């Protein structure tokens, strides 16, 4: 039984729906295999015109590019002594192909809709000469058919020629042209996110990353693409792209809030990122679960890295707000909660303190110029709090043993800590090793290392210690670099450890 025009159009639309659903759910290899197979079947049966076949080939070429992107292959080592094979050049080739297909859209009048297509290949030609076709152009996909050398110049719209007719050709060409135009915006957005990850990776080599700058970059990408590539068929791609960018926004916001010691905003951002990660991985409700093509594909490196970043920030949150969280549960439950974090910072601090007879380890916050600081615990929104002054402008947000500086016999250390932080601010900020100071009057040695702009790690010994003690420097350097996240951001590059 021959298919009617409605059946042909519905079948091709279903094929594209399935392809983009696979693409939006990380099944890149299956997506490419599926679309190329359906394209070959349609061409063999003369079910679609060469223009639509070319569009299917161009759509299929997006799958391997997306696979390389999602595995951060564009951050890997660049080749040399050969043609440019970088992912950026691949996306730029796709840009040219989609632009060419959108521009080369000639709707052929279909005088006899019920005619069966002939075996010849219609190749519309605009008035000016076109460049030689790319590897994913029309005729390479229909090489099994006998190509016709019909030229449809400026008279294509008005003159009558004898050329093959395909059922639903005008509707499918309109659809393909429209999708190509929308995919142009999608590929441009991909190139922007590639630039973002490259910037993030390059920043990891600096001591203090500029998270505000990264947040501005990704927020601009989200804003500029909110209303683009919105066709219903592209909704899986749109959803995946939006999830990726919005998760990045929330994680960077959480990082910035933690650097400024804001409990509730940090918590809300981490919760949002966690929810979006879960929703991104789950299958859409409209997926045909009976289809073997829709078996969940393993998440790519991109997804796993974002999940690792979220876990690292949860560990940092657990340390910075340990006192707040401890008040909401019992000590055994808090210890169990911390042990489940990707990095149990508090356990590391406790172990180091006991092993090396440390008087106190603390993280000190510089509140100078910090808006909205109101100390530990929940603060009432809208309520005005006086900014701390003097010694109080450098509170400890983490201390082990707890309440060390509030004890009468140890309170004398606090003026010394604040004085050293002020006098040696430049040294502490500009060196990657801990700065030490021995106070003869107190018979105490103070080690300090800058975690980030407002956070300083302080280790106090109530004895004289050499500044060459490698155990102290190694511990402090490890804690600081982990909290900054430099190693995690440098791991974006495939193959890095």
N, C-alpha and C positions, 0 to 999 in steps of 0.2 A: 504494500500500500504506500503510495507516494505521500510525502508530508505536505501539509499546506503551509502557507506563509506564517500563520500564527504559531504553529508547532516549531518551525525552524527558529523563529525569533525567540520563543520561550526557551528552547533548548540552549541556544548560545548565551542567553542571559543567565540561565542556571549554571552553565559552565563557568562564566566569569564570576558569578556569586561564590561558587565553591572555591575557585582559585584564590580570590582575595581573602576568603575566610581562612584558607590554609596559610596564606602569607601572613595574615595578622596573628596567627597562633603558632608561630615559630617553625611550621612544617615546610621549610623552604625547598628541600629536595623533592618532597612529594608534590608540592605546588607546581614546580617546573615540569616534573615528569607528567603530571596529570594534564596540564594545559597543552604541552607539546603533543601528547598522545591524541587529545581531542581535536587539536588543530589538524594533525595529519589525517585523521579519519574524515574530517569535514572536507579537506582538500581532495582526498581520494574520491569521495562521493560527490564532488562538485556541489557541496551544500553551501559554501560561502564564497564570496568574491575575493579576488587577490588582495584588495585593500584591507578587508577585515582579517584575512590571513596574516598580512604583514603586521597588523596591530596586535594580533595574538602572539606573534613572535616577539614583538617589542615588550609586551606585557610579561611574557615568560622570562625575558632577560633581566627583569627586575629581581627575580627570586635569588639567583646567586649573589647579586650585589648586596641584597639585604642580609643574606647569610654571612657574608664577609664583614659587613658593618656590625652585626650583632655579636660577632666574635672579636671585635676590635682589631681586625686584620690591618686596618689603615694606620694603626699605631706601630706596626711591626717594622723591621728593617726594610729600607728601600732598596730596590734592585738597581743595578748599573750595568753598563755595556750591553743594554738591550732596550727594546721599546718600552715606553712608559706603561706599566701595567698596574699602577696604583689604583686604589678604589675610587679616588677622586676623579681620575680620568675615565673610569667606567661609568660613574654617574653622569659625567659631562657628556659622554657618548649617548647615554640614554636621554639626556636633555635634548640633544640635537635630533635624535630619532623621534621623540614625541613631538617636538616642534615641527619636524618635517611632515609627520603623519597628520598633524592637525592642519597644517597649511595646505597639504595635498588632498584636501577633502573635496572630491567631485561627486555629487549625487547624480547618478545616471538615470534618465527617464526610463521607467519600466512600462513599456507599452502593452506588454502581454504578461501579466503577473503569473499566469499559470504555466508559462513555458519552462521547460527543463533546460538547465544550463548546458552549453556545449563544452567541448573539451578545450577550447582555446582560452587564452589568458588575456583578459582586458588590462591594459596598462595605460591609464590616463596620463597624459603629459601636459604640463602647463606650457604657456607660450615660450618661456625661456628654457634653455637647456638645464636639466637637473644634474647634480653631481652623481657620480657613480654610486650605485646602491651599496648600503652597508651589509654586513654579514647577516643581519636580521631583516633584510628587505624582502619585498613581495616575491620576486621571481625565484629566489633561492628556496622558498618554502613550497613552491608549486612546480618544481622542476619535472615532476612526473607528467605534467600536462604539456600540450603543445602550445608554446607561447605564440601569441598573435602579435604582429607588428603594427597593430592599429594605432594611429596617432590621433589623439583628440585634442586639438589645439584650442584656440579661442572659440571655435565653432562647436565645441562639445555640448554646449547648452542649447544650441538652436538647430544645428544641422542633423539630418537623419543618417545614421550609419548602421551598418549591420555588426552588432557585437553581442556577446553572450549576455543573457539576462539571468539574474539570481533572485530567488524568492526572498522578499524582505530586505533586499540589498540596501535600499535607501535608509531604512530604520536602523539597520546594523551599522552602516557607515556613520550615521549621525551619532550613535552611541559610542562607537570606537573613537571618533574625533573628539567628542566631549570628554571621554575618559583620558585621552592623551593630554588634553588641555589641563585637566585637574592633576594628572600625574606630574606635569611640569612643575606645579607648585610643590608637590610632595617631594620631588627630587631636590629642588632648591632648599627645602627645609632640612632634608637629610644632610646636604652639604654644610648647612649652618651648624647642625648638631655635631658633625665631624670636627668642625673648627672648635666647638666648645670643648670636646673631649681632648683634643690636641692641646688646647690652652690649659686645661686642668692637669694634664700629664706633665707639661713643661713647668707648671708652677710647683709640682711636687719636689723639684730639685732645690727650691728655695726654702729657707728655714721657716718662714711664716707665710702661709698661703693667703692670698687675698680673696676670701670667700665672698665678700660683698661684690667684688667685680664679677666673679663667676655667677653669682645670683642674678646680677643685672643682665648678664648675657643670656642665660637660659630663660629668664622672665620675658625678655624681649622676643625670643623665639616663640614662646607660648602665645604672647599677645599678637604677634604679626601673622600667626597661622591659625588663629581661632576660627576664622570663617572661610578657610581655604580647604581644598580637596574634600568637599562635603557631600559628594555623590553617595547615595545609599549603598552602591556596590563597594565603595571604598571605605565604608564605615569600619570594617575590621582594621584596616591600615590606620585610619584616623584615630580609632580608639587606642591602638597600640602606641602610636606616636605620642598621643596626648598623655597616656599613662606614664610613659618613660619620662617625658619632660616635667610633668606635675610631680612625680616622685622625686626627681632631682631638685625641684624648687623646694619641696617640703624638707628634704634632708639638709640642704644648704641653709634654709631658714633655721632649722633646729640647731645646726652647728653655730650659727651666729648668735642665736639666743643663749646657748650654753656659754659661749665666750663672754657674754655679758651677764651671765648668771640669772637668767629669767626662767623660773621653774615652770610655770603654767604654759607659757608659749612654747617652750621646748617640748613639753609633754604632748601638747596637742599636735605639733608638727610631726613628732615621731609616730603618734597614733594614726594620723592621716596617711603617712608614708606606708605604714604597716598595712593599713586597709587597702590602699591602692595596689600594693604589691600582690596581695592575695587576690584581688579582683582581676588583675591583669593576667594572672596565670590560669584562672578558672575558665572553662569553656563557655562561650556565649550560649544563651538559652535557645537560640534559633539554629544551633548547629545540628546537622543530621547525624545523630550519634550512631545510627546504624551503618553509616558509611565507614569503610575501613580507612579512608583518607583522613578521617577526623579523630583518629586515635591520638591522644595528647603527645605532642613532640616534647622531648626533653628541653628544658629552658636553656637558652644560649648563655654565653659568658656574660653578656651585658646584664641580663636579669640576675644571674648569680652574683655579679659584682655589686649591683645595687642592693641586693639583700645583705651582702657582707658589709657594705657601708652602713646600712641601717643597724645591723647588729653591733658594729663598732661604736656607733653613736649612742646606742642604748647602754652599752658598757660605760661610756664616758658619762652619760646622764646619771647612771647608778652611783658613780664615784662622786661627781660634783654635788649631787643632792642626797648623799648618803644619810646625812643627819635628818633631813625632812622625811625620807622614806622609812628610816628606822623607827620613827615615832608612830608609824601606822601599823606596825606589826611587832612580833616578838623577836628577840635576838636570834634564836635558832632558825626561824622562818626567813629572816633577813639574810642570814648566812647562806641558807639554801638558795634563796633567790639570786644572790650575787654569784654563787658557784655555777649557775646556769647561763650566765652571761658569757659572751665570746671571750672576754678578758675580765678576770676577777681582780680588778685593781686593788680593792681594799684588802684582799687576802695577800696579795704581793707586798703591800705596805706593812701588814702585820708580821709577815714572815721575815722581812728585812729588818724590821725594828727589833725583833727578838734575837735574831741571829747575830747582829752586829752591835747590840747593846746601845741602840739609839735612844736618846732621851725623848725626842718627838719628831714626827714627820707631819708636815702641814702644807696645805695649799692656801695661799694668801691671795685675796682679791683686792685689786686697786680700784676703789670706787670713785676716784677723782674724775669728775666730768660724766659719771655714769647716771643717767636719768632713771628715776623710778626705783632706786635701790631702797629696800625696806627691811633687810635682814632675812633670817631664816623663816621658813613657814609661809603660809598663805597670807596675801595682802589684799585688803579690800580695794576693788577697782574704784578709781576716782578719788580716793582719799589721798591727801597731801602728806608726805613724809619729809621731815627735815633731813637734808644731806648730812652725813657724818663728817666730823672734823677731827683733825689731829690724828692721834693713834687709832681712833675708831674708823678712820677712812681706809684702813687696811685690815679688814676682818678676815679671820680664817674661815674658809668654807668647808674644809676637811681637816681633821686633826686626829692623830693617833699617838699616844693614848688620848681618848676623848677629854675635852675640857682641861687640857694640859695647862694652858696659859691662864686659866681662871683660878688655878690653885695657888695659894699664897707663896709656896716655896719656889714655884716656877714662874710666877708672874713677872719677875724681874727680867726675864728673857725678852719679853715683848718689846720694850723700848729699843733694845739692841737690834732686834729683827727689823723693825721699821727704819731705824737709822741706817743700817747697812743697805736696805733696799733703796733708800733715797740717795745715799752717797755713792753707791756702786751701780746705779740704774743702767748706765751706758754699758758697763762691763758685762752685767748680767744679760742685757738684751742682745749684745753683739757677739757673744761667744757661745759656741755650741757645747762647751764643757762647763761643769759647775764651777761657780766662783766661791772660794772659801775665805773665811775670816776668823782668826783666833782672837778672842777677847781675853786678855790676861787677867783683867779684874774679875771677870765672871768665871774664868777657867773653863770656857766653853768654845767650841768650834762650830761655826755656822757655814753650811753649804747651801747655795742658792742657784737655781736654774730657771730660766724663763720658759714656761709652757707655751703661752701665747700672750698677746698684748697686755691683758689684765691679770693673768694668772702666773704666780711664781711658786715653784716647789721649794720648800725649805726643809732641811734636815739638820737637827741640832744634836750635838754630842756634848755631854757635860764632862769633857776632858779634852786634852790637846790631841788633834789628829793631823796627820800630814796631808797636804793638798794633793799628794801623788797616790793616794789610796785608790787603786783601780776598781775595787769593789763598789765604792761609793759612787764614783763617776759613771761606771757602767750601769748601775741601777738607775740613777737619776736620768741619764741619757735615754735609757730604754723606756722609762715611764713617760718622759716628755715627748719623745718622737712618736710613741704609740698614740698619745692623746692628741697630738697635732694631726695625725693621720697621713703623714708624708709617705710612709711605706705603702699604705693602702692605695693612695692615689697614683703612686709610681707603678703599682701592679696592674694598671690598666693595659700596659704593654704586654701582648701575648708572650708567654715564655718566661716572664719575670717571676722572681720568687719573693 
